[in-house]
Amino acid sequence: MKRTLGRVVCGLLMVAMVSGSAPSAEKKAPDKDQEIMMTGTINNNQQIVDRGGQVFSIARTQEGNELVSHVGMKVQVKGSVAERKGKRWITILHYEIVKR
């Protein structure tokens, strides 16, 4: 009887541990692209520098290629951000030139 009860308790503990680890595995998955809106300035390196000094490389898309031609201008952009190889990349979905 004690042996059976011990086995049941051990089995329940194992089930609890396995089911508890599944949600934590989901949290450790790679970060997905995050959509943001930000204001910044386009520099000569085809990057946007936000108000806080964070630098984002601009992904090569139609909107991104248009945006990099506005060097030195303040812009407001909507896009998705991802980190790859230690650099932050922004894929531009929409942008506007901000008048100073």
NUSE-178318 format. One record per residue (C-alpha): residue number from 1; residue in one letter; chain; x, y, z. Coordinates in steps of 0.5 Angstrom, whole numbers, plus 500, padded with zeros to 3 digits. Last residue first. Example, Ala and Ser with C-alpha at 12.3 -4.5 7.8 and 13.67 -1.06 7.14 Angstrom:
REM residues 2
{r 2 "s" "A" {527 498 514}}
{r 1 "a" "A" {525 491 516}}
REM end
This chain:
REM residues 100
{r 100 "r" "A" {523 642 425}}
{r 99 "k" "A" {518 639 420}}
{r 98 "v" "A" {518 631 421}}
{r 97 "i" "A" {518 627 414}}
{r 96 "e" "A" {513 621 415}}
{r 95 "y" "A" {515 614 414}}
{r 94 "h" "A" {511 607 413}}
{r 93 "l" "A" {512 600 414}}
{r 92 "i" "A" {520 600 415}}
{r 91 "t" "A" {523 594 417}}
{r 90 "i" "A" {528 596 423}}
{r 89 "w" "A" {534 592 424}}
{r 88 "r" "A" {538 592 431}}
{r 87 "k" "A" {545 589 431}}
{r 86 "g" "A" {548 584 435}}
{r 85 "k" "A" {547 579 429}}
{r 84 "r" "A" {540 580 428}}
{r 83 "e" "A" {535 584 433}}
{r 82 "a" "A" {528 585 430}}
{r 81 "v" "A" {524 591 430}}
{r 80 "s" "A" {518 592 426}}
{r 79 "g" "A" {516 599 423}}
{r 78 "k" "A" {512 605 424}}
{r 77 "v" "A" {517 611 422}}
{r 76 "q" "A" {517 619 424}}
{r 75 "v" "A" {523 622 421}}
{r 74 "k" "A" {528 628 422}}
{r 73 "m" "A" {532 629 416}}
{r 72 "g" "A" {540 629 416}}
{r 71 "v" "A" {540 623 410}}
{r 70 "h" "A" {533 623 407}}
{r 69 "s" "A" {535 618 401}}
{r 68 "v" "A" {535 612 407}}
{r 67 "l" "A" {528 613 407}}
{r 66 "e" "A" {526 611 400}}
{r 65 "n" "A" {531 605 400}}
{r 64 "g" "A" {527 603 407}}
{r 63 "e" "A" {520 604 404}}
{r 62 "q" "A" {522 599 398}}
{r 61 "t" "A" {525 594 403}}
{r 60 "r" "A" {533 594 405}}
{r 59 "a" "A" {532 594 412}}
{r 58 "i" "A" {534 600 416}}
{r 57 "s" "A" {540 599 421}}
{r 56 "f" "A" {537 602 428}}
{r 55 "v" "A" {541 606 433}}
{r 54 "q" "A" {539 608 440}}
{r 53 "g" "A" {541 615 441}}
{r 52 "g" "A" {535 617 446}}
{r 51 "r" "A" {532 621 441}}
{r 50 "d" "A" {532 615 435}}
{r 49 "v" "A" {538 614 431}}
{r 48 "i" "A" {536 611 424}}
{r 47 "q" "A" {541 608 420}}
{r 46 "q" "A" {543 608 412}}
{r 45 "n" "A" {550 609 415}}
{r 44 "n" "A" {550 617 413}}
{r 43 "n" "A" {545 618 418}}
{r 42 "i" "A" {537 619 418}}
{r 41 "t" "A" {534 622 424}}
{r 40 "g" "A" {529 619 429}}
{r 39 "t" "A" {522 619 431}}
{r 38 "m" "A" {519 612 433}}
{r 37 "m" "A" {513 608 432}}
{r 36 "i" "A" {514 600 434}}
{r 35 "e" "A" {512 593 431}}
{r 34 "q" "A" {516 588 435}}
{r 33 "d" "A" {519 582 431}}
{r 32 "k" "A" {519 576 435}}
{r 31 "d" "A" {524 574 440}}
{r 30 "p" "A" {527 567 440}}
{r 29 "a" "A" {523 562 444}}
{r 28 "k" "A" {525 562 452}}
{r 27 "k" "A" {518 564 454}}
{r 26 "e" "A" {515 558 450}}
{r 25 "a" "A" {520 553 454}}
{r 24 "s" "A" {517 557 461}}
{r 23 "p" "A" {510 555 459}}
{r 22 "a" "A" {512 547 458}}
{r 21 "s" "A" {516 547 464}}
{r 20 "g" "A" {510 547 469}}
{r 19 "s" "A" {507 541 465}}
{r 18 "v" "A" {513 537 466}}
{r 17 "m" "A" {514 538 473}}
{r 16 "a" "A" {507 537 475}}
{r 15 "v" "A" {507 530 471}}
{r 14 "m" "A" {513 528 475}}
{r 13 "l" "A" {510 530 482}}
{r 12 "l" "A" {504 526 480}}
{r 11 "g" "A" {508 520 478}}
{r 10 "c" "A" {512 521 485}}
{r 9 "v" "A" {506 521 489}}
{r 8 "v" "A" {503 515 485}}
{r 7 "r" "A" {509 511 486}}
{r 6 "g" "A" {509 513 494}}
{r 5 "l" "A" {502 511 495}}
{r 4 "t" "A" {503 504 491}}
{r 3 "r" "A" {509 503 496}}
{r 2 "k" "A" {505 505 502}}
{r 1 "m" "A" {500 500 500}}
REM end
